[in-house]
Amino acid sequence: METNSKQYQKITFIIFIFSTFILTPTFSQTFGEEAKELELNGHEIGVGAGFSSGVGLTYRKWNGVNGIQFTLTPILEKENTYLSAGVTLYKTIKESSSHKFNLYLGNHYLLNTGNYSYEWTDSFNNITYSDSNNSSDKHWIIGSGVAFELLPGVGRFSVNFLVGLGADISWNEYSNESRENNQITFSQSTKTSDYRVGPVGGIFFFYRLGAN
């Protein structure tokens, strides 16, 4: 049985691998070509992962030097729920035709729940033993720092690297109950909370929308 933290790490790793090996070749092809002026409208869509910005599909809107980004991954299953929702604010401090430096403030809400139950029956299909486990991990991760964005001279793809300092506030709940012949033989329930402060980072790939 996988723990919620391992499931989160697996999903984040898969998205990172997809972003790196699928989108990077497309992005790198734009370098070395003749530059031309793009008519951009400030809307961008993409994919990526950031500790304080969220994991999954993302949308970003620029209004001058100010930007706002929304990132979301909802996975709803019968026994498991995974939700990553992030909102990130940007402020451009330096920009050229090939790169951009931004300050950022990220907020990431992460929910990961698991509900598992097992039953054993006898030859008459009567339940003789059952075991159930329920867990819930909630995280609010806030971070700020510097975002370095590579902008090709031609094409619409960009890649954004985030580095900063953040805090992870977590709330965890776990319960386990065992029954034998419909009698409770074991029951346990725990609730914990914690926080950690440390470096945070992320990588996002964007496609910039426009008229041409």
N, C-alpha and C positions, 0 to 999 in steps of 0.2 A: 504494500500500500504506500503510495507516495504522499509525503507531507505537503502542506500548502506551499511552504517556502520552496520546495523542490519543483512543484508545478509552476510557480511564478518564474523561477530561474529558467525552466525549460522553455516557456512561452517567450520570455525575453530573448533567449539565445536564438530561437528559431527566427524571430523577427529581425534580429541583428544580422544573422547569416543571410536571410533573404535580401535585406537592404544592401548588404555589402557586395554580394556576388551577382545579384540581378540588376541593381540600379547603377552601381559604380561603372561598369563598362559603358553603359549608355551615356553617363555623365562625362567620362574621360574622352569620349570620341569628339566632344565639342571643342576641345583645346586644339590649337594649331590650325583651325579653319579661319577663314576671313571673317572678321567681326562685322556685325551690322546692328543697327539700332532696332531694339525691340519695343513694341508698343504694349507695355504691361499695364494691367489694371489693378494691381495690388493684391489680387487673390492668388493663393497658392494651395496646392494639395500635395500630400505626400505620405510617407510612412517612416517610422523610426521608433527609438526607445530612449527614454531619459528618466533617471531616478526621480527627479522633481518635476518632470514635464509630462509623464505618462508614456504608455506603450501602445502602439498600434497605428491605425490610420489617423492622419492629422490634417487640419485645415488652418491656414494662417492668412490674416488680412493686415495689410500695411496701409497706414494713413500718414504719409510723410515719413518722419523718422520714428513714429510710434507703430508698434505692431502687437497683435494679439493672436495667440495660437490655441486651438482646441484639439485634444488628442483623446481617442476613445477606442477601447476594445471590450466589448461585452461578449462573454461566453456563458450561456445559460444551459445547463444540463440538468437531468433529473437528480443526480447525486452531487453535482458540483456547480458552483457559481464562481466565475472569475470576471471581475470588473475593474478596469483601469480607466480613470477619467482625469485628464489634466488640463489646466489652463495656465498659459505662460505669457507674460508681458515682456515686450522688447523695447529698447530705446537705442537707436543707432547713434554711435559717437564718432564713427569714421567710415567712409565709404569710397570705393574706387570702382573702376570697371571690372576688376578681377576679384575683389574681396570686400568684406564688410565686417566691421567690429560692432557688436551690440552688447549692451548690458541687459541682463534678463532677470526676471523674478518668476519662479515656477511654483505651482501648487499641484500636487498629485494625490488623488484619493484612490486607494487600492483596497478592494474587497475580495477575499478568497474564502469560500466556505466549502465544507465537505460533509456529506451525510451518508454513512455506510451502515448497513444492517445485514446480518446473516442469521439464517435459521436452519436448524437440523431437525429432521422428522424421523419417526420410527416407521416400521413396515406398514402401519395403518394410516400413515400420513398425518399423524399427530405431532405437533411441535413439541419437542423435548428440550431443546436448548436454543436460545437466541442471544444475540449480542449486537449492540448498536453503538455507533460512535458519531458524534457531531462536533464539528470544529468550525470556528470562525476567526479569521484574521483580518483586522482592519488597520490600515495605515494611512496617516496623513503626512506626506513628505513635502516640506517646503524648502526651497533652495534659491540662491542667487549667485551670480557670477558674471563671467564674460562668455559670449558666444562668438566664435569665429566662423564666418561663412564664406565659402568659395563660390565665386560667380564666374562662369565661363563667358568668354567674349561673344560667343554665339550660342544659340540654343536656349532652352528654358529651364534646364536642370541646375539645381544648386545643392550643395551639401553643407550642413550646419553642425558644428562641433560645440558642445557646451561643457564648460568646466567651472566649478564653483564649490561653495560650502553649503551644506544643508542639514536639516534636522528631520529625523524619522520618529514620529509619535505613533505608537502601536497599541492596540487593544486586542487581546486574545481570549477566546472562550473555548472550553473543551469539556465535553461530557461523555461518559461511558456507562452503559448499563448492561448487565448480563442477567438472564433469567433461565431457570431450570424448572421444567414442569410448571411454568407460569408463576414461579416464585422468584422474587428478586434475590440474586445471590451476590451481586456486586454492583455498586453505584458510586460514581465519582464525578464531581463537577468542579472546575477551576476557572477563575477569571483573573487575568493578569494585565498589567499595562506597563509600558516601558518607553524610553526615548533614547535616541542615539544621535550624536552630532559627528559629522565627518565630511569628507570630500564627496561631491556628486558630479555626474557627467552625463553625457548623452550624445547621440548622433541622429540626425534627421535628414532625409532626402526630400527635396521639394520639386514640384513641377509648377512653374510660374505661368499663370494664365494671362492671355492678352488678346489683342485684336488681330494680330498677324502671326 
